[in-house]
C-alpha cells in the first residue's frame, strides 16, 4: 500500500504566517483605496450641495474643501477649513453678533452696496483706502461705496445676531448618500486585489 504523506514543520508554518500577514496588509491597502475614492465622491457631492443651496458668494467655502488621509492610514477626512462652513452646515443661533468683515466681502461680491449712475451703469467701487504715507498708514479717504458696503455688512451682522441663520447642510447629506457606495467601492477594490494577488 502506498501512503500519501505530507510533512509539516515549523518552517512551513512560519512561511504561512508571513503570507497571511502580507495578505492582510494588501487587503487593508485595497480597502483604503476604496475609502479614498469614496471620500472624493463625498467631497464632490458636498460641493454640488453648496451650489444647490446658493451658498457661494466669495467661493471661500467651496474652494476650501479637500480630502486628507490620516497619518495611521486608517481613515480619510473630508475637510472644509473656513469658519463659515460650520455656520452653513448647522446654522447659527440668535444671540451674538458675528464679525462684519467676512460679511463685507460677501456684500462686495454680491454687489449689494453698488451705486449706479442715472443711466443705470454700475459705478466703480474705487479704492477702499487711500494712504497718505505707507509708513504711517493714515487713511484719509474711504470711497462712498465702501462706506455703504460697510454699513450694509454691519446691518446684516446685527440681523444675523438678532435672528440667526438657518442650517443649509451640505456635508452630512453627501456622506449619507455615499454610505452604500462606500461599501461597494471598498468591496470592489478588495475583490480586484484578491483576484490579482494569486497571479
Wavefront OBJ file of the C-alpha trace (Angstrom):
o trace
v 0.000 0.000 0.000
v 1.281 3.413 -0.922
v 0.832 6.061 1.758
v 0.433 9.700 0.930
v 2.448 11.708 3.403
v 2.510 15.444 3.896
v 5.150 16.678 6.235
v 4.532 19.876 8.154
v 7.295 21.563 10.018
v 7.799 24.924 11.664
v 9.358 26.477 8.541
v 6.202 25.953 6.513
v 4.097 27.247 9.408
v 6.190 30.446 9.650
v 6.039 30.887 5.877
v 2.247 30.575 6.015
v 2.050 33.169 8.820
v 4.198 35.617 6.813
v 1.965 35.190 3.779
v -1.163 35.785 5.851
v 0.357 38.955 7.379
v 1.390 40.304 3.973
v -2.047 39.465 2.552
v -3.638 41.396 5.435
v -1.569 44.493 4.513
v -2.556 44.122 0.864
v -6.256 43.883 1.772
v -6.010 46.921 4.072
v -4.385 48.876 1.245
v -7.194 47.885 -1.122
v -9.843 48.893 1.422
v -8.097 52.234 1.907
v -8.118 52.868 -1.861
v -11.879 52.294 -1.840
v -12.314 54.663 1.105
v -10.205 57.348 -0.631
v -12.361 57.046 -3.755
v -15.476 57.389 -1.633
v -14.049 60.462 0.138
v -13.536 62.131 -3.247
v -17.177 61.304 -4.104
v -18.373 62.804 -0.791
v -16.331 65.955 -1.469
v -17.828 66.317 -4.955
v -21.386 65.748 -3.716
v -20.934 68.238 -0.867
v -19.689 70.864 -3.341
v -22.753 70.221 -5.505
v -24.919 70.681 -2.380
v -23.223 74.031 -1.681
v -24.060 75.155 -5.214
v -27.641 73.892 -4.907
v -28.133 75.898 -1.669
v -26.715 79.001 -3.377
v -24.113 79.254 -0.610
v -21.447 80.606 -2.940
v -20.525 84.260 -2.831
v -16.805 84.626 -2.256
v -16.109 80.947 -3.132
v -14.052 80.558 0.057
v -16.286 77.756 1.342
v -16.434 75.667 -1.815
v -12.714 76.126 -2.549
v -11.654 75.134 0.971
v -12.946 71.560 0.590
v -10.328 68.809 0.485
v -9.687 65.198 1.461
v -6.899 64.228 3.840
v -5.697 60.751 4.775
v -4.857 60.116 8.409
v -1.253 59.523 9.441
v -2.147 55.986 10.511
v -3.806 55.251 7.176
v -6.978 54.087 8.904
v -9.398 56.740 7.636
v -9.827 59.720 5.302
v -11.252 63.086 6.348
v -13.327 65.376 4.143
v -12.486 68.862 5.408
v -13.848 72.366 4.882
v -11.491 74.623 6.816
v -13.191 78.020 6.812
v -15.256 79.359 9.700
v -18.430 79.763 7.662
v -18.502 76.016 6.898
v -19.782 75.292 10.410
v -22.458 78.006 10.225
v -23.666 76.944 6.777
v -23.826 73.270 7.811
v -25.519 73.751 11.205
v -26.941 77.278 11.070
v -26.340 79.994 13.617
v -28.441 80.642 16.700
v -29.593 84.138 17.502
v -27.638 85.928 20.179
v -24.110 87.056 19.445
v -23.393 89.425 16.548
v -20.862 87.873 14.138
v -17.841 89.831 12.880
v -18.777 92.004 9.912
v -15.540 91.663 7.871
v -16.461 88.335 6.188
v -19.947 89.707 5.539
v -18.344 92.792 3.955
v -16.623 90.505 1.422
v -19.984 88.893 0.699
v -21.697 92.303 0.303
v -18.973 93.392 -2.121
v -19.128 90.173 -4.146
v -22.930 90.292 -4.411
v -22.930 93.993 -5.305
v -25.458 94.781 -2.590
v -23.993 98.233 -1.880
v -23.259 99.065 -5.504
v -24.177 102.528 -6.603
v -25.441 103.260 -10.081
v -25.382 106.245 -12.395
v -28.596 107.805 -13.755
v -28.168 105.783 -16.950
v -28.150 102.534 -14.943
v -24.426 101.754 -15.208
v -22.690 100.374 -12.134
v -20.152 102.767 -10.638
v -16.663 101.668 -9.797
v -16.149 100.698 -6.177
v -12.995 102.805 -6.075
v -10.078 102.373 -3.744
v -11.036 101.058 -0.352
v -8.376 103.089 1.423
v -6.097 105.771 0.045
v -2.937 106.078 2.145
v -1.107 109.362 2.586
v 2.021 107.532 3.712
v 2.949 103.871 3.627
v 4.930 104.294 6.874
v 2.180 105.863 8.966
v -0.699 104.203 7.124
v -3.020 107.047 7.960
v -6.198 106.723 5.994
v -7.610 109.925 4.691
v -10.131 108.741 2.148
v -12.652 105.947 2.009
v -14.898 105.868 -1.039
v -18.663 106.216 -0.668
v -19.066 102.686 -1.993
v -17.045 101.181 0.861
v -18.906 103.277 3.415
v -22.201 101.928 2.055
v -20.840 98.376 1.881
v -19.593 98.556 5.479
v -22.944 99.937 6.652
v -24.766 97.115 4.850
v -22.403 94.490 6.317
v -22.900 95.816 9.850
v -26.692 95.854 9.385
v -26.621 92.252 8.117
v -24.365 91.199 11.038
v -26.835 92.757 13.502
v -29.719 90.957 11.805
v -27.867 87.630 11.996
v -27.171 88.292 15.679
v -30.840 89.015 16.265
v -32.438 86.247 14.152
v -29.702 83.707 13.491
v -29.388 81.839 10.203
v -30.991 78.576 9.074
v -28.883 75.480 8.512
v -28.092 74.558 4.912
v -26.437 71.156 5.376
v -24.086 70.170 2.586
v -21.555 67.712 4.045
v -23.698 65.315 6.101
v -26.242 64.713 3.297
v -23.330 63.974 0.942
v -21.916 61.489 3.446
v -25.284 59.766 3.932
v -25.878 59.493 0.187
v -22.485 57.815 -0.270
v -22.703 55.210 2.525
v -23.745 52.308 0.282
v -21.401 53.473 -2.488
v -18.527 53.413 0.005
v -19.174 49.789 0.889
v -19.399 48.791 -2.770
v -16.194 50.712 -3.650
v -14.295 49.012 -0.806
v -15.658 45.601 -1.828
v -14.759 46.260 -5.457
v -11.156 47.191 -4.571
v -10.772 44.147 -2.302
v -12.194 41.825 -4.993
v -9.744 43.221 -7.575
v -6.863 42.731 -5.149
v -7.846 39.160 -4.297
v -8.144 38.247 -7.991
v -4.741 39.709 -8.823
v -2.983 38.501 -5.633
v -2.624 34.883 -6.722
v -1.244 35.764 -10.159
l 1 2 3 4 5 6 7 8 9 10 11 12 13 14 15 16 17 18 19 20 21 22 23 24 25 26 27 28 29 30 31 32 33 34 35 36 37 38 39 40 41 42 43 44 45 46 47 48 49 50 51 52 53 54 55 56 57 58 59 60 61 62 63 64 65 66 67 68 69 70 71 72 73 74 75 76 77 78 79 80 81 82 83 84 85 86 87 88 89 90 91 92 93 94 95 96 97 98 99 100 101 102 103 104 105 106 107 108 109 110 111 112 113 114 115 116 117 118 119 120 121 122 123 124 125 126 127 128 129 130 131 132 133 134 135 136 137 138 139 140 141 142 143 144 145 146 147 148 149 150 151 152 153 154 155 156 157 158 159 160 161 162 163 164 165 166 167 168 169 170 171 172 173 174 175 176 177 178 179 180 181 182 183 184 185 186 187 188 189 190 191 192 193 194 195 196 197 198 199
